[in-house]
C-alpha cells in the first residue's frame, strides 16, 4: 500500500484535511491509497509522530505545514505556499486580504461553483481557530522567520527531492529574484502556478494538484 503524509497550514482544520486527503488519493501524480493527515498545530506539538509517519514516503504540505517537516526524512517534499521570512504584523495584515480574496470573483471565487468550497474554507478556519486558537497563533513567530528554501535546500543536500509550489496571486508569500536564485543554487525546484490564491490547495485541491502535475510534466 502506498502512502502520503499531508500537513495542513495554520488554521487548516478537519474539513480542509479531508478535502485535500481525498484529492491526493484520487490524484494520479501521487498514486496513493492512504494519507496520514495532520493539522498544523497537532503536527508542531507531536514532532516524533510526524517524523515516524513521514519516513520514506512523499510529504505534502500547505503553507506553514512545512515547518514540522524539519528533521524528517521523507522520500520527497512537495510544499504549497510555504513561508518565507515575513514580519508578523505583515502576515496579520495579509490575512485580511486573504479572507477578503476568498470571496472575490476572479480570486477565491473563480466561478459560482466555488461558492460551496469557499463556505467550507470559512467554516474550517472558524472551527479550527475556535477549537485551538492558542495552539495555532502561538506559532506565528516561528512561521514569520521560517525560510522554506533553506529547509528544501537542506533536504536536497540529504538526497531528498524538494519542490516549492506557489500561486500567482498568493497573498502571503512570493519568492524574490534573490530567493529564486538561492533556490536554484541549492537545486530546489520552485514553481509558480499561473493562477490561484494562497489557499488554493485547500480551496480547489484536485485542480491544484492537477496544475502542479502539468507544470511538472512540462518542466521535465
MIDOSE-1310 file (N, C-alpha, C; in nm, 2 decimals, decimal comma, always signed):
residues 220
xxxx	+0,08/-0,12/+0,00/+0,00/+0,00/+0,00/+0,09/+0,12/+0,00; +0,07/+0,22/-0,09/+0,14/+0,34/-0,10/+0,07/+0,44/-0,01; +0,16/+0,53/+0,05/+0,11/+0,62/+0,15/+0,17/+0,76/+0,13; +0,10/+0,87/+0,17/+0,15/+1,00/+0,16/+0,12/+1,07/+0,30
xxxx	+0,21/+1,16/+0,34/+0,18/+1,24/+0,46/+0,14/+1,38/+0,41; +0,03/+1,43/+0,47/-0,01/+1,57/+0,44/-0,02/+1,65/+0,57; +0,04/+1,77/+0,57/+0,03/+1,85/+0,69/-0,03/+1,99/+0,64; -0,14/+2,02/+0,71/-0,21/+2,15/+0,67/-0,14/+2,27/+0,73
xxxx	-0,19/+2,39/+0,69/-0,13/+2,51/+0,73/-0,20/+2,56/+0,86; -0,15/+2,68/+0,90/-0,20/+2,74/+1,02/-0,35/+2,77/+1,00; -0,44/+2,72/+1,09/-0,58/+2,74/+1,08/-0,65/+2,64/+0,99; -0,58/+2,55/+0,93/-0,65/+2,45/+0,85/-0,69/+2,34/+0,94
xxxx	-0,82/+2,30/+0,94/-0,87/+2,20/+1,03/-0,92/+2,08/+0,96; -1,01/+2,01/+1,02/-1,05/+1,88/+0,97/-1,11/+1,88/+0,83; -1,19/+1,99/+0,81/-1,26/+1,99/+0,68/-1,16/+2,00/+0,56; -1,06/+2,09/+0,57/-0,96/+2,10/+0,47/-0,88/+1,98/+0,46
xxxx	-0,84/+1,92/+0,57/-0,76/+1,80/+0,57/-0,83/+1,69/+0,49; -0,96/+1,67/+0,51/-1,04/+1,57/+0,45/-1,05/+1,59/+0,30; -1,06/+1,72/+0,26/-1,07/+1,75/+0,11/-0,94/+1,73/+0,04; -0,83/+1,77/+0,10/-0,70/+1,75/+0,04/-0,67/+1,60/+0,04
xxxx	-0,70/+1,53/+0,15/-0,67/+1,39/+0,15/-0,74/+1,32/+0,04; -0,87/+1,35/+0,01/-0,95/+1,28/-0,09/-0,88/+1,31/-0,23; -0,84/+1,44/-0,25/-0,78/+1,48/-0,38/-0,64/+1,41/-0,40; -0,57/+1,39/-0,29/-0,44/+1,32/-0,30/-0,46/+1,17/-0,34
xxxx	-0,56/+1,11/-0,28/-0,59/+0,97/-0,31/-0,63/+0,95/-0,46; -0,71/+1,05/-0,51/-0,76/+1,05/-0,64/-0,66/+1,09/-0,75; -0,55/+1,16/-0,70/-0,45/+1,22/-0,79/-0,36/+1,11/-0,85; -0,35/+1,10/-0,99/-0,25/+1,01/-1,05/-0,11/+1,05/-1,02
xxxx	-0,09/+1,17/-0,99/+0,05/+1,22/-0,96/+0,11/+1,14/-0,83; +0,02/+1,12/-0,73/+0,07/+1,06/-0,61/+0,04/+0,91/-0,60; -0,06/+0,87/-0,67/-0,09/+0,72/-0,68/-0,08/+0,66/-0,54; -0,15/+0,72/-0,45/-0,15/+0,66/-0,31/-0,29/+0,61/-0,27
xxxx	-0,30/+0,52/-0,18/-0,43/+0,48/-0,13/-0,45/+0,50/+0,02; -0,35/+0,57/+0,08/-0,36/+0,61/+0,22/-0,29/+0,74/+0,24; -0,35/+0,82/+0,32/-0,29/+0,95/+0,36/-0,29/+0,97/+0,51; -0,18/+1,00/+0,57/-0,17/+1,04/+0,71/-0,18/+1,19/+0,71
xxxx	-0,29/+1,24/+0,76/-0,31/+1,39/+0,76/-0,30/+1,45/+0,90; -0,22/+1,56/+0,91/-0,20/+1,62/+1,03/-0,24/+1,77/+1,03; -0,32/+1,82/+1,12/-0,34/+1,96/+1,13/-0,20/+2,03/+1,18; -0,18/+2,15/+1,14/-0,06/+2,22/+1,17/-0,03/+2,22/+1,32
xxxx	-0,12/+2,26/+1,40/-0,09/+2,27/+1,54/-0,06/+2,14/+1,60; -0,13/+2,03/+1,56/-0,10/+1,90/+1,62/+0,04/+1,85/+1,57; +0,07/+1,87/+1,44/+0,20/+1,83/+1,39/+0,31/+1,90/+1,46; +0,30/+2,03/+1,49/+0,40/+2,10/+1,56/+0,42/+2,05/+1,71
xxxx	+0,31/+2,01/+1,77/+0,32/+1,96/+1,90/+0,36/+1,81/+1,91; +0,37/+1,74/+1,80/+0,40/+1,60/+1,80/+0,50/+1,57/+1,69; +0,62/+1,62/+1,70/+0,73/+1,61/+1,60/+0,77/+1,46/+1,58; +0,77/+1,38/+1,69/+0,82/+1,24/+1,67/+0,71/+1,16/+1,59
xxxx	+0,59/+1,19/+1,61/+0,48/+1,12/+1,53/+0,49/+1,16/+1,38; +0,52/+1,29/+1,36/+0,53/+1,33/+1,22/+0,66/+1,27/+1,15; +0,76/+1,26/+1,23/+0,89/+1,21/+1,18/+0,87/+1,06/+1,14; +0,80/+0,99/+1,23/+0,78/+0,84/+1,20/+0,69/+0,83/+1,08
xxxx	+0,58/+0,91/+1,07/+0,49/+0,89/+0,96/+0,55/+0,93/+0,83; +0,64/+1,03/+0,83/+0,70/+1,08/+0,70/+0,81/+1,00/+0,65; +0,87/+0,91/+0,73/+0,99/+0,84/+0,69/+0,96/+0,75/+0,56; +1,03/+0,79/+0,46/+1,03/+0,71/+0,33/+0,91/+0,73/+0,24
xxxx	+0,82/+0,82/+0,27/+0,71/+0,84/+0,19/+0,70/+0,99/+0,14; +0,62/+1,02/+0,04/+0,60/+1,15/+0,00/+0,54/+1,24/+0,10; +0,59/+1,36/+0,13/+0,53/+1,45/+0,22/+0,48/+1,57/+0,15; +0,35/+1,60/+0,17/+0,29/+1,72/+0,11/+0,25/+1,82/+0,22
xxxx	+0,28/+1,94/+0,20/+0,24/+2,04/+0,30/+0,18/+2,16/+0,24; +0,09/+2,23/+0,32/+0,04/+2,36/+0,27/+0,08/+2,46/+0,37; +0,14/+2,57/+0,32/+0,18/+2,69/+0,39/+0,27/+2,65/+0,51; +0,23/+2,69/+0,63/+0,31/+2,66/+0,75/+0,33/+2,51/+0,78
xxxx	+0,25/+2,42/+0,71/+0,26/+2,28/+0,73/+0,40/+2,22/+0,70; +0,49/+2,30/+0,63/+0,62/+2,26/+0,60/+0,71/+2,26/+0,73; +0,67/+2,34/+0,82/+0,76/+2,36/+0,94/+0,78/+2,22/+1,02; +0,68/+2,14/+1,04/+0,70/+2,02/+1,11/+0,78/+1,92/+1,03
xxxx	+0,81/+1,94/+0,90/+0,89/+1,85/+0,82/+1,04/+1,87/+0,85; +1,08/+1,97/+0,92/+1,22/+1,99/+0,96/+1,27/+1,87/+1,04; +1,38/+1,81/+1,00/+1,43/+1,70/+1,07/+1,37/+1,57/+1,03; +1,28/+1,57/+0,93/+1,22/+1,44/+0,89/+1,29/+1,39/+0,76
xxxx	+1,26/+1,26/+0,73/+1,33/+1,20/+0,61/+1,23/+1,14/+0,52; +1,15/+1,22/+0,45/+1,05/+1,16/+0,36/+1,12/+1,12/+0,23; +1,05/+1,06/+0,14/+1,10/+1,03/+0,01/+1,11/+1,15/-0,08; +1,01/+1,24/-0,06/+1,01/+1,37/-0,14/+0,93/+1,47/-0,06
xxxx	+0,96/+1,60/-0,08/+0,88/+1,70/-0,02/+0,81/+1,79/-0,13; +0,68/+1,80/-0,13/+0,61/+1,89/-0,22/+0,53/+1,99/-0,13; +0,57/+2,11/-0,13/+0,51/+2,21/-0,04/+0,44/+2,32/-0,12; +0,32/+2,35/-0,08/+0,24/+2,46/-0,15/+0,23/+2,58/-0,06
xxxx	+0,27/+2,70/-0,12/+0,26/+2,83/-0,05/+0,34/+2,83/+0,08; +0,46/+2,78/+0,08/+0,54/+2,77/+0,21/+0,60/+2,90/+0,25; +0,62/+2,92/+0,38/+0,66/+3,05/+0,43/+0,80/+3,09/+0,39; +0,81/+3,22/+0,37/+0,94/+3,29/+0,35/+0,94/+3,40/+0,46
xxxx	+1,06/+3,44/+0,50/+1,07/+3,54/+0,61/+0,98/+3,66/+0,59; +0,89/+3,68/+0,68/+0,79/+3,79/+0,67/+0,76/+3,84/+0,82; +0,75/+3,97/+0,84/+0,72/+4,02/+0,97/+0,58/+3,98/+1,02; +0,56/+3,95/+1,15/+0,44/+3,91/+1,20/+0,32/+4,00/+1,16
xxxx	+0,35/+4,13/+1,18/+0,24/+4,23/+1,15/+0,21/+4,23/+1,01; +0,30/+4,20/+0,92/+0,27/+4,19/+0,78/+0,19/+4,07/+0,75; +0,22/+3,96/+0,81/+0,14/+3,83/+0,80/-0,01/+3,86/+0,84; -0,02/+3,93/+0,96/-0,16/+3,95/+1,01/-0,23/+4,05/+0,91
xxxx	-0,16/+4,15/+0,86/-0,23/+4,23/+0,76/-0,27/+4,16/+0,64; -0,18/+4,07/+0,59/-0,22/+4,00/+0,47/-0,33/+3,90/+0,49; -0,35/+3,86/+0,61/-0,46/+3,77/+0,64/-0,59/+3,83/+0,61; -0,61/+3,96/+0,63/-0,73/+4,03/+0,60/-0,75/+4,02/+0,45
xxxx	-0,64/+4,04/+0,37/-0,65/+4,03/+0,22/-0,69/+3,89/+0,18; -0,63/+3,79/+0,25/-0,66/+3,65/+0,21/-0,81/+3,62/+0,23; -0,86/+3,66/+0,35/-1,00/+3,63/+0,38/-1,10/+3,70/+0,28; -1,06/+3,83/+0,25/-1,15/+3,90/+0,16/-1,14/+3,84/+0,02
xxxx	-1,01/+3,80/-0,02/-0,99/+3,75/-0,15/-1,07/+3,62/-0,18; -1,09/+3,54/-0,07/-1,16/+3,42/-0,09/-1,30/+3,44/-0,14; -1,36/+3,56/-0,11/-1,50/+3,59/-0,15/-1,51/+3,68/-0,28; -1,39/+3,71/-0,34/-1,39/+3,80/-0,45/-1,40/+3,72/-0,59
xxxx	-1,49/+3,76/-0,68/-1,49/+3,70/-0,81/-1,35/+3,72/-0,88; -1,30/+3,61/-0,94/-1,17/+3,62/-1,01/-1,06/+3,59/-0,92; -1,08/+3,57/-0,79/-0,98/+3,53/-0,69/-1,02/+3,40/-0,63; -1,07/+3,40/-0,50/-1,13/+3,28/-0,44/-1,24/+3,23/-0,52
xxxx	-1,33/+3,31/-0,57/-1,44/+3,27/-0,65/-1,41/+3,28/-0,80; -1,36/+3,17/-0,85/-1,33/+3,17/-1,00/-1,46/+3,16/-1,08; -1,55/+3,08/-1,02/-1,69/+3,06/-1,08/-1,79/+3,05/-0,97; -1,91/+3,05/-1,00/-2,02/+3,03/-0,90/-2,01/+2,89/-0,83
xxxx	-1,95/+2,80/-0,90/-1,93/+2,66/-0,85/-1,84/+2,66/-0,73; -1,76/+2,77/-0,71/-1,67/+2,77/-0,60/-1,73/+2,81/-0,47; -1,86/+2,86/-0,47/-1,92/+2,91/-0,35/-1,93/+2,81/-0,24; -1,97/+2,68/-0,26/-1,96/+2,59/-0,15/-1,82/+2,56/-0,10
xxxx	-1,72/+2,56/-0,18/-1,58/+2,54/-0,13/-1,54/+2,65/-0,05; -1,57/+2,78/-0,09/-1,54/+2,89/+0,00/-1,61/+2,89/+0,13; -1,73/+2,85/+0,13/-1,81/+2,83/+0,25/-1,74/+2,73/+0,34; -1,69/+2,62/+0,29/-1,63/+2,52/+0,37/-1,49/+2,57/+0,42
xxxx	-1,42/+2,65/+0,34/-1,30/+2,71/+0,39/-1,33/+2,80/+0,51; -1,43/+2,88/+0,50/-1,47/+2,97/+0,61/-1,50/+2,89/+0,73; -1,58/+2,79/+0,72/-1,62/+2,71/+0,83/-1,50/+2,64/+0,89; -1,41/+2,59/+0,81/-1,29/+2,52/+0,85/-1,20/+2,61/+0,94
xxxx	-1,18/+2,74/+0,89/-1,10/+2,83/+0,96/-1,16/+2,87/+1,10; -1,29/+2,90/+1,09/-1,36/+2,94/+1,22/-1,36/+2,83/+1,32; -1,38/+2,70/+1,27/-1,38/+2,59/+1,36/-1,24/+2,56/+1,42; -1,14/+2,56/+1,34/-1,00/+2,53/+1,39/-0,95/+2,64/+1,49
xxxx	-0,97/+2,77/+1,45/-0,93/+2,87/+1,55/-1,02/+2,88/+1,67; -1,15/+2,84/+1,65/-1,24/+2,83/+1,77/-1,20/+2,72/+1,87; -1,15/+2,61/+1,81/-1,12/+2,50/+1,90/-0,97/+2,51/+1,95; -0,88/+2,56/+1,87/-0,74/+2,56/+1,91/-0,68/+2,70/+1,88
xxxx	-0,73/+2,81/+1,93/-0,67/+2,94/+1,90/-0,53/+2,95/+1,94; -0,50/+2,92/+2,06/-0,36/+2,94/+2,11/-0,26/+2,85/+2,04; -0,30/+2,72/+2,02/-0,21/+2,63/+1,96/-0,17/+2,67/+1,82; -0,26/+2,74/+1,75/-0,22/+2,79/+1,61/-0,15/+2,92/+1,62
xxxx	-0,20/+3,02/+1,70/-0,14/+3,15/+1,70/-0,01/+3,16/+1,76; +0,02/+3,08/+1,86/+0,15/+3,09/+1,93/+0,27/+3,05/+1,84; +0,24/+2,99/+1,73/+0,34/+2,95/+1,63/+0,37/+3,06/+1,53; +0,30/+3,17/+1,53/+0,32/+3,27/+1,42/+0,46/+3,32/+1,42
xxxx	+0,53/+3,34/+1,54/+0,66/+3,38/+1,54/+0,76/+3,29/+1,46; +0,73/+3,16/+1,48/+0,82/+3,06/+1,41/+0,79/+3,07/+1,26; +0,66/+3,08/+1,22/+0,63/+3,09/+1,08/+0,69/+3,22/+1,02; +0,69/+3,33/+1,09/+0,74/+3,46/+1,03/+0,89/+3,45/+1,00
xxxx	+0,97/+3,38/+1,07/+1,11/+3,37/+1,05/+1,15/+3,25/+0,96; +1,06/+3,17/+0,93/+1,09/+3,04/+0,86/+1,12/+3,07/+0,71; +1,22/+3,00/+0,66/+1,26/+3,01/+0,52/+1,25/+2,87/+0,46; +1,14/+2,85/+0,38/+1,12/+2,72/+0,32/+1,23/+2,68/+0,22
xxxx	+1,29/+2,78/+0,16/+1,40/+2,75/+0,07/+1,52/+2,68/+0,14; +1,55/+2,73/+0,26/+1,65/+2,67/+0,34/+1,62/+2,52/+0,38; +1,50/+2,50/+0,42/+1,46/+2,36/+0,45/+1,47/+2,27/+0,33; +1,42/+2,32/+0,22/+1,42/+2,24/+0,09/+1,57/+2,22/+0,05
xxxx	+1,65/+2,32/+0,06/+1,79/+2,31/+0,02/+1,86/+2,20/+0,10; +1,83/+2,20/+0,23/+1,90/+2,10/+0,32/+1,84/+1,96/+0,29; +1,72/+1,95/+0,25/+1,66/+1,82/+0,21/+1,73/+1,77/+0,09; +1,74/+1,86/-0,01/+1,81/+1,82/-0,14/+1,95/+1,77/-0,11
xxxx	+2,02/+1,84/-0,02/+2,16/+1,81/+0,01/+2,16/+1,67/+0,08; +2,05/+1,63/+0,14/+2,05/+1,50/+0,20/+1,99/+1,39/+0,11; +1,97/+1,43/-0,02/+1,92/+1,33/-0,12/+1,77/+1,32/-0,13; +1,70/+1,42/-0,07/+1,55/+1,42/-0,07/+1,50/+1,53/-0,17
xxxx	+1,45/+1,49/-0,28/+1,39/+1,60/-0,37/+1,29/+1,69/-0,31; +1,30/+1,81/-0,34/+1,20/+1,91/-0,28/+1,15/+2,01/-0,38; +1,02/+2,03/-0,38/+0,96/+2,13/-0,47/+0,88/+2,22/-0,39; +0,89/+2,35/-0,41/+0,81/+2,46/-0,35/+0,72/+2,51/-0,46
xxxx	+0,59/+2,50/-0,43/+0,49/+2,54/-0,53/+0,41/+2,66/-0,48; +0,42/+2,77/-0,55/+0,35/+2,89/-0,52/+0,24/+2,92/-0,63; +0,15/+3,01/-0,60/+0,05/+3,05/-0,69/+0,06/+3,20/-0,73; +0,01/+3,23/-0,84/+0,03/+3,37/-0,90/-0,02/+3,48/-0,80
xxxx	-0,13/+3,45/-0,74/-0,19/+3,56/-0,66/-0,18/+3,53/-0,51; -0,08/+3,46/-0,47/-0,06/+3,43/-0,33/-0,05/+3,56/-0,24; -0,14/+3,57/-0,14/-0,14/+3,69/-0,06/-0,03/+3,70/+0,04; +0,03/+3,58/+0,07/+0,13/+3,58/+0,18/+0,28/+3,58/+0,13
xxxx	+0,31/+3,48/+0,04/+0,45/+3,46/+0,01/+0,47/+3,45/-0,14; +0,57/+3,53/-0,19/+0,62/+3,53/-0,32/+0,77/+3,54/-0,32; +0,84/+3,44/-0,37/+0,98/+3,44/-0,37/+1,04/+3,56/-0,45; +1,14/+3,63/-0,40/+1,20/+3,73/-0,47/+1,30/+3,68/-0,57
xxxx	+1,35/+3,76/-0,65/+1,45/+3,72/-0,75/+1,57/+3,66/-0,68; +1,61/+3,72/-0,57/+1,73/+3,67/-0,50/+1,70/+3,53/-0,44; +1,58/+3,51/-0,38/+1,54/+3,39/-0,33/+1,53/+3,28/-0,43; +1,48/+3,31/-0,55/+1,48/+3,22/-0,66/+1,62/+3,17/-0,70
xxxx	+1,71/+3,27/-0,70/+1,85/+3,23/-0,73/+1,91/+3,14/-0,62; +1,87/+3,17/-0,50/+1,92/+3,08/-0,39/+1,87/+2,94/-0,40; +1,74/+2,93/-0,44/+1,68/+2,80/-0,46/+1,74/+2,73/-0,57; +1,77/+2,79/-0,68/+1,83/+2,73/-0,80/+1,97/+2,68/-0,76
xxxx	+2,04/+2,76/-0,69/+2,18/+2,72/-0,64/+2,17/+2,60/-0,56; +2,07/+2,59/-0,48/+2,05/+2,47/-0,39/+1,98/+2,35/-0,45; +1,95/+2,36/-0,59/+1,89/+2,26/-0,67/+1,74/+2,23/-0,61; +1,68/+2,34/-0,56/+1,54/+2,33/-0,52/+1,45/+2,37/-0,63
xxxx	+1,35/+2,29/-0,67/+1,26/+2,33/-0,77/+1,16/+2,42/-0,71; +1,15/+2,54/-0,77/+1,04/+2,64/-0,73/+0,95/+2,66/-0,85; +0,82/+2,64/-0,83/+0,72/+2,66/-0,93/+0,62/+2,76/-0,89; +0,57/+2,84/-0,99/+0,46/+2,93/-0,97/+0,35/+2,89/-1,06
xxxx	+0,24/+2,85/-1,01/+0,12/+2,81/-1,09/+0,06/+2,94/-1,15; +0,01/+2,93/-1,27/-0,03/+3,05/-1,34/-0,16/+3,12/-1,28; -0,23/+3,06/-1,19/-0,34/+3,12/-1,13/-0,34/+3,07/-0,98; -0,43/+3,13/-0,90/-0,45/+3,08/-0,77/-0,41/+3,17/-0,65
xxxx	-0,48/+3,16/-0,54/-0,46/+3,23/-0,42/-0,38/+3,15/-0,32; -0,34/+3,20/-0,21/-0,26/+3,13/-0,11/-0,34/+3,00/-0,07; -0,47/+3,01/-0,05/-0,54/+2,89/+0,00/-0,58/+2,80/-0,12; -0,52/+2,81/-0,23/-0,56/+2,73/-0,35/-0,57/+2,58/-0,32
xxxx	-0,47/+2,53/-0,26/-0,47/+2,38/-0,23/-0,59/+2,34/-0,15; -0,63/+2,41/-0,05/-0,74/+2,37/+0,03/-0,88/+2,41/-0,03; -0,87/+2,51/-0,12/-0,99/+2,56/-0,18/-1,03/+2,48/-0,30; -0,93/+2,45/-0,39/-0,95/+2,36/-0,51/-0,84/+2,26/-0,51
xxxx	-0,85/+2,16/-0,42/-0,73/+2,07/-0,41/-0,71/+1,98/-0,54; -0,81/+1,93/-0,60/-0,79/+1,85/-0,72/-0,74/+1,93/-0,83; -0,79/+2,05/-0,86/-0,74/+2,13/-0,96/-0,60/+2,18/-0,94; -0,56/+2,21/-0,81/-0,43/+2,25/-0,78/-0,33/+2,14/-0,80
xxxx	-0,36/+2,02/-0,76/-0,27/+1,90/-0,78/-0,25/+1,87/-0,93; -0,36/+1,89/-1,00/-0,35/+1,86/-1,15/-0,26/+1,97/-1,22; -0,28/+2,09/-1,17/-0,19/+2,20/-1,23/-0,05/+2,18/-1,19; -0,02/+2,13/-1,07/+0,12/+2,10/-1,03/+0,17/+1,99/-1,12
xxxx	+0,09/+1,89/-1,14/+0,14/+1,77/-1,22/+0,17/+1,82/-1,37; +0,08/+1,91/-1,42/+0,10/+1,95/-1,56/+0,23/+2,03/-1,57; +0,25/+2,13/-1,47/+0,37/+2,21/-1,48/+0,50/+2,12/-1,46; +0,49/+2,02/-1,37/+0,60/+1,93/-1,35/+0,63/+1,86/-1,48
xxxx	+0,53/+1,81/-1,55/+0,55/+1,74/-1,67/+0,61/+1,83/-1,78; +0,57/+1,95/-1,79/+0,62/+2,04/-1,89/+0,76/+2,08/-1,86; +0,80/+2,07/-1,73/+0,94/+2,11/-1,69/+1,04/+2,00/-1,71; +0,99/+1,88/-1,73/+1,08/+1,76/-1,74/+1,09/+1,71/-1,89
